[in-house]
């Protein structure tokens, strides 16, 4: 269900790649494969994205 909501939100959005999200997804995916939980990768991805936004403002 969450995937459907995200998909609907992106319909009509400008077709660009936001590299901060792509970079933040890598440690989140690694954490998902390592821990096999749902919430820990969300926290890791959010923390990575916050750090990226401090260093690399969009």
Order of alpha helices (4+ residues) and beta strands (2+ residues): alpha-alpha-alpha
